Every structure is written in structure tokens, then in C-alpha cells.
Amino acid sequence: MNQIVTKNVVLTLAEAARFLRVSKSKLLNLAKERRVPAREIDGEWRFLRQALEEWLRGKPSGREIMLSQVGVFKDDETLMPMLEEIYRARGRPMVEDQEDA
């Protein structure tokens, strides 16, 4: 059982740069611009190897998936009647009275 498990391997900036074969400064800039999956912890950057592999494959992140769906219902004619029915079933108004706020 000498298999190398890479699923949850956390890399430092230097290790991640070596893995991606880019300079540390280039990777640092990408991380600060949120263009690669990374986290800053106490002033030091950490990278999940699996997230970097998915990023390299072009697999969208959860954030990218959510942003791609923003506005999907914008022109849906059934949205407002559906929302009205949901609020009516809950016994709540769609808009709260401003005096109660």
C-alpha cells in the first residue's frame, strides 16, 4: 500500500510554482488576482493540488458555475407568478412593509 495520495495535498507557493512550472512571482500575482485557486493563511499562500489540477483542466469552480447562471431567469415569464405563489403559500408578502423594518 505505497500509493501516493494527491487528493488533499496542500502545497506552499514554491511547491505550487514548481508543480505548475511557473515562477513564484507569477503564481503569487495569479493568486492575489484570484485567477488560480489559493488561500492566504497568516500571510502565506497555500494551494490544494487537486484544485490546481482541475484549474489546469479548465474545470469551472463553484463560483464560476454560479456566476454563469446569474440572470438565467431574467426573461422567464413564469418566474414572478411562481414567486407570488410561493409567498402566498407561506402566508407572507413578497415585499416587507418599510414601516416595520
C-alpha positions, 0 to 999 in steps of 0.5 A: 500500500505505497500509493501516493495520495494527491487528493488533499495535498496542500502545497506552499507557493514554491511547491505550487510554482514548481508543480505548475512550472511557473515562477513564484512571482507569477503564481503569487500575482495569479493568486492575489488576482484570484485567477488560480485557486489559493488561500492566504493563511497568516500571510502565506499562500497555500494551494490544494493540488487537486484544485490546481489540477482541475484549474489546469483542466479548465474545470469551472469552480463553484463560483464560476458555475454560479456566476454563469447562471446569474440572470438565467431567469431574467426573461422567464415569464413564469418566474414572478407568478411562481414567486407570488405563489410561493409567498402566498403559500407561506402566508407572507408578502413578497415585499416587507412593509418599510414601516416595520423594518 
